[in-house]
């Protein structure tokens, strides 16, 4: 599936889209996972097939640390 195409279609339909980082931040903010679990998930992302820059990962890490 083309993620960008799916995201665009969801936006057109008024559906809120959360990716891996957004879902991780959401789960941490709502107490589903701990800060340590969220940070561990972020550390594991570079070894997956997800294409996320180090800069974007660092922004997500900073958000989680500030929660």
Secondary structure, 3 states (H helix, E strand, C coil): CCHHHHHHHHHHCCCCCCCHHHHHHHHHHCCCCCHHHHHHHHHHHCCCCCCCCHHHHHHHHHHHHHC
